[in-house]
Amino acid sequence: MGLTVLGRKNNHRLVLLMIFVIILFIIYIFRLFYLQIIAGNWYQNQAKENVNRDIILIPKRGDIFDTNFSVRLATSYESFSLYITPGDVPAGQLEEELVNLSLLLKRDNNFYLDKVKKYNPNTFSPILLDKDLSFSDITRIAENISNFPAISWQKTPIRFYPYGNTYSHLIGYVGEITSTELKTLYNKGYTPGEIIGKTGLEKQYEKILKGKSGKLRRIVDARGQIIDEKINKAPESGKDLIISIDPYIQELSQKALGERNGAVVVLKPVTGELLALYSYPTYDPNLFFNSKTGSMEFKKLSLDPSFPFINRAIQSTFPPASTFKLVMSTAALAEKDITEEETVFCSGSYIYGDRAFNCWVKTGHGVVNLRKAVAQSCDVYFYKLGAEKLGVEKISQYANMFGFGNKTNIDLPGEVAGIVPNPKWKKDRFNYPWLGGDTVNMSIGQGFLAVTPIQMADMIAMIVNNGYIITPHIVKEIKDPVSGYTIESHKPEILTAVNINEEIFIKLKELMRAVITEGTAKSVITTNKVAVAGKTGTGEVGLKDRFVSWFAAYAPYDTKNPNDIVVVVVLVDASNNWEWWAPKAANIIFHGIFTRAKYNDIIDELKRTGAWYLY
């Protein structure tokens, strides 16, 4: 009987267990039914509304330092940038959302709409809408984020140029990538709205300065609220550049040239390093980054008839005028067409065919040999030399030897090659034959000849180096900003070398010194701190009281150490009133380089040396 009762108890427990399992199973079935059928649509909508967004993390752009690695010439600071992902905006609402955003941030109604129009309206790639926003701007957007579900923001570096217009043509500036640029650079990792170098070193060294972008995976809900985010790839900062430019000499060049259209080049001929490269008119690139007025400033400068965006040191060409007489002298001595003692009588004009070509001294220089012809810049001497002895082909050949007609390969974008004409060039260009008068004009650096100031600096470097030119270069080193290690150092490279007797270059230096001690620059190059050797040039452009003013020189003349020598070239173009300013500015620059004095002190000291009438 006891066994029977025990069996009944076990069966009862088994029935209860089975009932419990059945109830759990029914609950589980109902739960699945609820989740998949009743609440399925709700969860599906929630899943759709939680969106994964890949945010590009912009790396800090590399800084640009002066030659002593002590002054930042280009740097970046952190700010907020605003983005939109058009594909996240419900169909037909993109324009309304952008207009409302413009109103919220007090922009013109179409400010943001115009930016997005150039991109695919269905893209899921974030597009840069605005930059350099304040924290209060971001707060305002965050408070209204439910109205702007496709809007996002992040901290991004903004480029800043501490010295504004002093380095604008040299350093350049950055800007938002255009749709045309994006077509070329998309496969190289660039995205819509990205910032890239537009001109100057910023463009030339874009790949090095840019760094590598990172990636942030962000999950947001339908209201734009961030649910979660994770950095999948950290950004890598761009590399720093150390350039050869000396801030003192650059600023001195700016002040010496003043508000005159032109350029200054200061070069170390033995290494090819640029100590200064300045062009005027200039501009302040910082103005372009103002989100409200930047585009207007850029447009204003673009329409300026003085063309402030042109780097006159490497992108504008001018007749070399009488500085070209150094090339003519080299050719004549190398070809043995003259001796130093041979003389020519300058009556004030040279008759060629039925035309008279005048000397700049209307009454003439009288009897001149090579030394006097260079020192006094006698045109008749070189008219006769070019037309009767050298001829156009020889003149062109030697001009090319000195680097004219070819790019210098300076590490800046946009350099032009200039023009060294010959009969074939003229025929191809104008379908007209070369005339004897063309040769006469070319002999004094006029006519079709066109050179840049950087090429002129190379011409002087050829003479200083006794027959070779080192490629002019700006960037000295590339450094890792994290480790501080030097990644790459520039090594001087020979651009061109000529097989001309060294004695000829020694003679040319003597002739250039005579220009200062007894020639056309005697009353202008008055500094008593360094011995200068150079050549003046005054180019005609067919306008009354408008002349190109050149001074191309080097110092010290009397040094035994090539590393001490600097080349200074000053060009004042014919858009200015004639005042023969190029040698006057060079006088200031040479005096400053070898004294390191303040600008006003330089002027005062030059006045005390007897040059008061120049300044």
C-alpha positions in Angstrom: 0.0 0.0 0.0 2.9 2.3 0.8 4.3 1.7 -2.7 0.9 2.6 -4.3 0.7 5.9 -2.5 4.3 6.8 -3.5 3.6 6.1 -7.1 0.6 8.3 -7.1 2.7 11.2 -5.6 5.3 10.8 -8.4 2.7 10.9 -11.1 1.1 14.0 -9.6 4.5 15.8 -9.6 5.1 14.7 -13.2 1.8 16.1 -14.3 2.5 19.5 -12.5 5.9 19.7 -14.2 4.4 19.0 -17.6 1.7 21.6 -17.0 4.5 24.1 -16.0 6.5 23.4 -19.2 3.4 23.7 -21.3 2.6 27.1 -19.7 6.2 28.3 -20.3 6.0 27.2 -23.9 2.7 29.0 -24.5 4.1 32.2 -22.9 7.2 31.9 -25.2 5.0 31.4 -28.2 2.9 34.4 -27.3 6.0 36.5 -26.7 7.4 35.5 -30.1 4.1 36.3 -31.7 4.1 39.7 -30.0 7.6 40.6 -31.0 7.4 39.4 -34.6 3.8 40.2 -35.5 2.3 42.7 -33.1 5.5 44.8 -32.3 7.5 43.8 -35.3 6.8 46.9 -37.3 7.7 49.1 -34.4 11.1 47.4 -33.9 11.7 47.4 -37.6 11.1 51.1 -37.7 13.4 51.6 -34.6 16.1 49.6 -36.4 15.8 51.8 -39.4 15.9 55.0 -37.4 19.1 54.0 -35.6 21.6 54.8 -38.3 25.3 53.9 -38.5 27.3 56.9 -39.7 31.0 56.8 -40.6 32.5 60.2 -39.7 35.8 61.2 -41.3 38.2 62.5 -38.6 40.2 65.3 -40.1 43.9 65.1 -39.2 45.8 68.2 -38.0 47.7 69.7 -40.9 51.4 69.9 -40.6 52.9 73.3 -39.5 55.3 75.3 -41.6 58.3 76.8 -39.7 61.0 79.3 -40.6 64.7 78.4 -41.2 65.5 78.4 -37.5 62.5 76.1 -36.6 61.4 78.8 -34.2 58.6 80.7 -35.9 55.4 79.1 -37.1 54.5 80.6 -40.5 51.4 78.4 -40.9 49.6 76.5 -38.2 46.1 75.2 -37.2 43.7 75.7 -34.3 40.7 73.6 -33.3 37.3 74.7 -34.1 33.9 73.2 -35.0 32.9 72.2 -38.6 29.3 71.5 -39.6 28.3 68.6 -42.0 25.2 67.3 -43.6 24.5 63.8 -44.9 21.9 64.5 -47.7 20.9 60.8 -47.9 19.5 60.9 -44.4 17.1 63.7 -45.2 13.5 62.5 -46.1 12.7 63.0 -49.7 11.8 66.5 -50.7 12.8 68.1 -47.4 16.5 68.8 -48.1 16.0 72.4 -49.3 13.7 73.2 -46.4 16.2 71.8 -43.8 19.1 73.8 -45.3 17.1 77.1 -45.4 16.0 76.6 -41.8 19.6 75.9 -40.8 20.7 79.1 -42.5 18.1 81.1 -40.6 19.1 79.4 -37.3 22.8 80.4 -37.7 21.9 83.8 -39.2 23.3 83.2 -42.7 21.7 84.2 -46.0 18.8 81.9 -46.8 20.6 80.0 -49.6 24.0 80.0 -47.9 24.0 76.2 -47.2 21.7 75.3 -50.1 24.2 76.7 -52.6 27.0 74.6 -51.1 25.1 71.3 -51.4 23.8 71.9 -54.9 27.1 70.9 -56.4 27.0 67.5 -54.8 24.8 64.4 -55.3 21.6 65.2 -53.2 21.3 61.5 -52.3 24.9 60.9 -51.1 25.5 59.3 -47.8 28.9 60.9 -47.6 29.0 63.9 -45.2 29.4 67.2 -46.9 31.1 70.2 -45.3 28.6 73.0 -44.8 30.5 75.4 -42.6 33.7 75.8 -40.6 35.2 77.8 -37.7 31.8 77.7 -35.9 31.7 78.9 -32.2 30.6 76.7 -29.3 27.4 78.8 -29.1 26.6 78.0 -32.7 26.9 74.3 -32.0 24.8 74.6 -28.8 22.0 76.3 -30.8 22.0 73.4 -33.3 22.1 70.8 -30.6 19.0 72.4 -28.9 17.1 72.0 -32.2 18.7 68.7 -33.4 15.3 67.1 -33.9 14.7 69.5 -36.7 18.0 68.6 -38.3 18.5 64.8 -38.2 21.0 64.8 -41.1 23.3 67.4 -39.4 26.5 66.5 -37.6 29.5 68.4 -36.3 33.0 67.7 -35.1 36.1 69.5 -33.9 38.4 70.2 -36.9 41.6 72.1 -37.4 41.3 75.5 -39.0 44.4 76.9 -40.9 45.9 80.1 -39.6 48.7 82.2 -41.0 50.2 84.3 -38.2 52.0 86.8 -40.5 49.1 87.3 -43.0 50.2 88.9 -46.2 54.0 88.7 -45.6 54.2 85.1 -46.8 50.9 84.7 -48.8 52.5 83.9 -52.2 55.2 81.7 -50.6 53.1 79.7 -48.2 49.8 79.9 -50.2 46.5 79.0 -48.6 44.1 76.1 -48.2 40.4 75.8 -49.2 37.5 73.4 -49.7 38.0 70.9 -52.4 36.1 71.7 -55.6 34.0 69.2 -57.5 36.6 69.2 -60.3 39.4 68.5 -57.9 37.4 65.8 -56.3 37.0 63.9 -59.6 40.8 63.7 -59.7 41.5 63.1 -56.1 38.6 60.9 -55.0 40.6 57.7 -55.6 43.4 59.1 -53.4 41.2 59.2 -50.4 39.7 62.7 -50.6 36.1 63.3 -49.8 33.5 66.1 -50.4 34.2 69.2 -48.3 37.7 68.3 -47.5 40.3 71.0 -47.2 43.3 70.9 -49.5 46.2 73.2 -50.5 45.4 75.7 -53.2 48.6 77.6 -53.9 52.2 77.9 -52.7 53.8 75.4 -50.4 50.3 74.4 -49.2 49.7 73.0 -52.6 53.2 71.8 -53.5 53.5 69.7 -50.3 49.8 68.8 -49.9 50.4 65.1 -49.5 53.0 65.7 -46.8 51.1 68.4 -44.9 47.7 66.7 -45.1 48.3 63.7 -42.9 45.9 60.7 -42.9 42.2 60.9 -42.1 40.7 58.8 -39.3 37.2 57.2 -39.1 34.6 57.4 -36.3 31.6 55.0 -36.3 28.7 56.8 -34.8 25.2 55.4 -34.1 22.4 58.0 -34.0 18.6 57.8 -33.7 16.0 59.4 -35.8 16.2 62.6 -33.8 19.9 62.9 -34.4 20.8 61.9 -30.9 24.1 60.0 -30.6 23.5 56.6 -29.1 27.1 55.3 -29.4 30.4 56.1 -31.1 33.7 54.5 -31.5 37.0 55.5 -33.2 37.8 52.8 -35.8 40.9 54.5 -37.1 42.7 57.4 -35.4 43.8 60.3 -37.6 47.5 60.8 -38.3 48.8 64.4 -38.2 50.5 65.8 -41.2 54.3 66.3 -41.3 55.9 69.7 -40.5 58.0 71.7 -43.0 61.1 73.7 -42.1 61.8 76.1 -44.9 64.9 78.2 -45.7 63.1 81.6 -45.4 64.6 84.0 -42.9 61.8 86.0 -41.3 64.0 89.0 -40.8 65.0 89.1 -44.5 61.4 88.3 -45.7 59.9 91.2 -43.6 62.8 93.5 -44.6 62.1 92.7 -48.3 58.4 93.5 -47.8 59.2 96.9 -46.2 61.9 97.8 -48.7 59.6 97.1 -51.7 56.7 98.9 -50.1 53.5 99.3 -51.9 55.0 98.9 -55.4 54.0 96.1 -57.7 57.0 93.9 -58.1 59.1 91.1 -56.4 62.1 90.5 -54.3 64.2 87.3 -54.4 67.1 86.6 -51.9 69.1 83.5 -52.7 72.1 81.6 -51.4 73.8 80.7 -54.6 76.0 78.0 -53.2 73.0 76.0 -51.8 70.1 77.2 -53.8 68.2 78.1 -50.6 65.7 81.0 -50.8 66.1 83.4 -47.8 63.3 85.6 -49.0 60.7 85.4 -51.8 58.2 88.3 -51.8 55.7 89.6 -54.3 53.4 92.6 -54.2 50.5 93.2 -54.3 49.7 90.6 -51.7 46.7 89.4 -49.7 45.8 88.0 -46.3 44.7 84.4 -46.6 43.2 84.4 -43.2 40.3 86.5 -44.6 39.2 83.5 -46.7 38.3 81.4 -43.6 35.6 83.7 -42.3 32.4 81.8 -42.9 30.3 84.9 -43.5 32.7 87.1 -45.5 35.4 84.7 -46.8 33.8 84.1 -50.3 33.3 87.8 -50.8 36.9 88.6 -49.9 38.1 86.0 -52.3 35.9 87.3 -55.1 37.0 90.8 -54.5 40.7 89.8 -54.8 40.0 87.7 -57.9 38.6 90.8 -59.7 41.3 93.1 -58.6 43.0 94.5 -61.7 46.4 94.4 -60.0 46.2 90.6 -59.8 47.2 90.1 -56.2 47.1 86.3 -56.5 50.0 86.3 -59.0 53.4 85.5 -57.5 55.4 88.0 -59.5 58.7 86.3 -58.4 57.9 83.1 -60.4 54.7 83.7 -62.4 55.2 87.1 -64.2 57.7 87.8 -66.9 59.4 91.1 -67.8 62.1 92.2 -70.3 65.4 91.8 -68.5 66.6 95.1 -69.9 70.3 96.0 -69.3 70.8 93.2 -66.8 71.0 91.0 -69.9 74.2 92.7 -70.9 75.9 90.3 -68.5 74.8 87.4 -70.7 75.9 89.3 -73.8 79.4 90.0 -72.2 79.7 86.3 -71.3 78.9 85.2 -74.9 81.3 87.7 -76.4 84.2 86.7 -74.2 83.5 83.0 -74.5 83.2 83.2 -78.3 86.3 85.5 -78.4 84.3 88.0 -80.5 85.8 90.8 -78.5 88.7 91.6 -76.1 88.4 93.7 -73.0 90.4 96.5 -74.6 88.4 96.8 -77.8 86.5 100.0 -78.0 83.3 101.3 -79.6 82.4 104.9 -80.1 78.9 105.7 -78.8 77.5 108.8 -80.4 74.1 108.3 -78.7 72.5 106.1 -81.4 73.2 103.1 -83.6 72.1 103.0 -87.2 70.9 99.6 -88.5 69.3 99.6 -91.9 67.0 102.5 -92.1 66.4 102.8 -88.4 68.2 104.5 -85.6 68.4 102.7 -82.2 69.1 105.2 -79.4 71.3 104.8 -76.4 69.8 105.7 -73.0 72.3 108.6 -72.9 71.1 110.7 -75.8 74.5 112.5 -76.2 76.4 109.2 -76.1 79.1 107.7 -74.0 82.0 108.4 -76.3 84.7 105.8 -76.5 83.9 102.8 -74.4 85.5 99.4 -73.8 83.8 96.4 -72.2 84.3 97.6 -68.6 82.8 101.0 -69.3 80.1 99.6 -71.5 78.8 97.4 -68.6 79.4 99.9 -65.8 77.7 102.8 -67.7 75.3 100.4 -69.4 76.0 101.7 -72.9 73.4 100.5 -75.3 75.3 101.3 -78.5 78.1 99.0 -77.5 75.8 96.0 -77.1 73.7 96.9 -80.2 76.8 96.6 -82.2 78.0 93.5 -80.4 74.7 91.7 -80.9 74.0 92.7 -84.5 77.5 92.5 -86.0 79.3 89.8 -84.0 77.1 87.4 -82.0 73.9 87.2 -83.9 70.5 85.9 -82.6 71.3 82.2 -82.5 74.4 82.7 -80.2 72.5 85.2 -78.1 69.7 82.7 -77.6 72.1 79.9 -76.9 73.8 81.8 -74.1 70.5 83.0 -72.7 69.4 79.4 -72.3 72.7 78.6 -70.7 71.9 81.1 -67.9 68.5 79.4 -67.4 66.3 81.9 -69.3 63.5 80.3 -71.2 63.4 77.3 -68.8 61.7 76.8 -65.4 64.0 76.8 -62.4 62.2 73.9 -60.9 61.6 75.8 -57.6 59.4 73.8 -55.3 56.4 76.1 -55.8 53.5 75.5 -58.2 52.7 77.7 -61.2 56.2 78.7 -62.3 56.4 80.0 -65.9 59.4 79.5 -68.2 59.6 82.9 -69.8 60.7 83.5 -73.4 64.0 83.3 -75.2 63.1 84.1 -78.8 64.8 83.0 -82.0 63.7 83.1 -85.7 61.8 79.8 -85.5 60.0 80.9 -82.3 58.9 84.2 -84.0 57.8 82.4 -87.1 55.7 79.8 -85.1 54.3 82.5 -82.9 53.5 85.3 -85.3 54.1 83.8 -88.7 56.5 86.6 -89.4 60.3 86.4 -90.2 63.0 87.5 -87.8 64.4 90.9 -88.6 67.7 92.5 -87.9 66.1 95.0 -85.6 64.8 92.1 -83.4 68.5 91.1 -82.8 69.4 94.7 -82.0 66.6 95.0 -79.4 67.4 91.6 -77.9 71.0 92.7 -77.4 70.0 95.0 -74.6 67.4 92.7 -73.1 64.4 94.2 -74.9 62.1 92.9 -77.6 60.5 89.5 -77.1 62.8 88.5 -74.2 60.8 87.7 -71.1 62.2 86.5 -67.7 61.1 86.0 -64.2 62.8 87.4 -61.1 63.7 83.9 -59.9 65.4 83.3 -63.2 67.3 86.6 -62.8 68.5 85.3 -59.4 69.8 82.2 -61.1 71.6 84.2 -63.7 73.6 86.0 -60.9 74.1 82.6 -59.1 75.7 81.2 -62.3 78.2 84.0 -62.2 78.9 83.7 -58.5 79.3 79.9 -58.8 81.6 80.2 -61.8 79.5 78.3 -64.2 76.7 76.3 -62.5 73.3 76.9 -60.9 71.9 75.0 -57.9 68.1 74.4 -58.2 66.4 77.1 -56.0 64.6 75.4 -53.1 62.5 76.5 -50.2 61.8 73.4 -48.0 64.9 72.3 -46.0 63.5 69.5 -43.9 60.4 67.5 -43.3 59.9 66.6 -39.6 57.6 64.2 -37.7 55.6 66.4 -35.3 55.2 63.6 -32.8 58.7 62.2 -32.6 60.5 65.3 -33.7 62.7 63.2 -36.0 63.8 64.6 -39.4 62.2 62.4 -42.1 63.9 64.0 -45.0 66.5 66.7 -45.6 66.9 68.5 -48.8 70.2 68.0 -50.7 71.3 70.7 -53.2 71.1 69.6 -56.9 72.7 71.1 -59.8 70.2 72.6 -62.2 72.6 73.4 -65.0 76.3 73.7 -65.6 78.2 75.3 -68.5 81.6 74.7 -70.0 82.8 78.3 -69.8 86.3 79.3 -68.6 86.2 80.3 -65.0 88.3 83.4 -65.8 85.3 84.8 -67.7 83.1 84.6 -64.6 85.8 86.2 -62.5 85.9 89.0 -65.1 82.1 89.4 -65.0 82.3 89.8 -61.2 84.8 92.6 -61.7 82.5 94.3 -64.3 79.5 94.0 -61.8 81.6 95.6 -59.1 82.4 98.5 -61.5 78.7 99.1 -61.9 78.7 100.0 -58.2 82.0 101.8 -57.9 82.0 103.8 -61.1 78.8 103.1 -63.0 75.0 103.5 -63.0 74.5 102.3 -59.4 77.2 104.4 -57.8 74.8 107.0 -56.4 72.3 104.4 -55.3 74.1 101.5 -53.7 75.5 103.5 -50.8 75.7 100.9 -48.0 79.1 100.9 -46.3 78.5 97.6 -44.5 79.2 95.3 -47.4 80.8 95.4 -50.9 78.1 94.9 -53.5 78.4 93.8 -57.1 75.5 94.0 -59.5 73.7 95.3 -62.6 70.9 97.8 -63.1 68.3 97.4 -65.7 65.6 99.7 -67.0 63.1 98.1 -69.3 60.8 99.9 -71.8 57.2 98.7 -72.1 55.9 101.3 -74.5 54.3 103.5 -71.9 55.3 107.1 -71.2 57.0 107.4 -67.7 56.5 103.6 -67.1 59.6 101.4 -67.0 60.5 98.1 -65.5 63.2 98.6 -62.9 65.7 95.8 -62.1 68.6 95.4 -59.8 70.4 92.1 -59.8 73.4 91.8 -57.5 75.3 89.8 -54.9 77.4 90.5 -51.8 80.0 90.4 -50.3 82.0 91.0 -53.4 85.3 90.6 -51.6 84.7 87.4 -49.6 86.7 84.2 -49.9 83.9 82.1 -48.4 81.1 81.2 -50.9 78.8 80.5 -48.0 78.8 84.1 -47.1 77.4 85.3 -50.4 73.7 86.2 -51.0 72.1 87.2 -54.2 69.4 89.9 -54.2 67.1 90.6 -57.1 64.5 93.4 -57.0 62.0 94.0 -59.7 59.6 96.9 -59.8 57.2 96.5 -62.7 56.0 99.2 -65.0 52.6 99.6 -63.4 54.3 102.0 -60.9 55.4 105.5 -61.4 59.0 105.6 -62.5 61.3 106.2 -59.6 64.2 103.8 -60.2 63.3 102.0 -57.0 64.7 98.5 -57.6 68.4 99.5 -56.7 67.2 101.7 -53.8 65.3 98.8 -52.3 68.2 96.5 -52.8 70.4 99.0 -51.0 68.2 98.7 -48.0 68.0 94.9 -48.2 71.8 94.4 -48.5 72.4 96.8 -45.6 69.9 95.0 -43.4 71.2 91.5 -44.2 74.7 92.4 -43.1 73.6 94.5 -40.0 70.3 92.9 -38.9 69.2 96.4 -38.0 65.6 97.5 -37.7 64.1 99.0 -40.8 63.8 102.5 -39.6 67.4 102.4 -38.3 68.6 101.2 -41.7 67.0 104.2 -43.4 68.5 106.6 -40.8 71.9 105.1 -41.2 71.7 105.2 -45.0 70.7 108.8 -44.9 73.8 109.5 -42.7 76.0 107.9 -45.3 75.0 110.6 -47.8 72.0 108.9 -49.4 69.5 111.2 -47.8 68.1 112.2 -51.2 67.2 108.6 -52.1 64.7 108.1 -49.3 
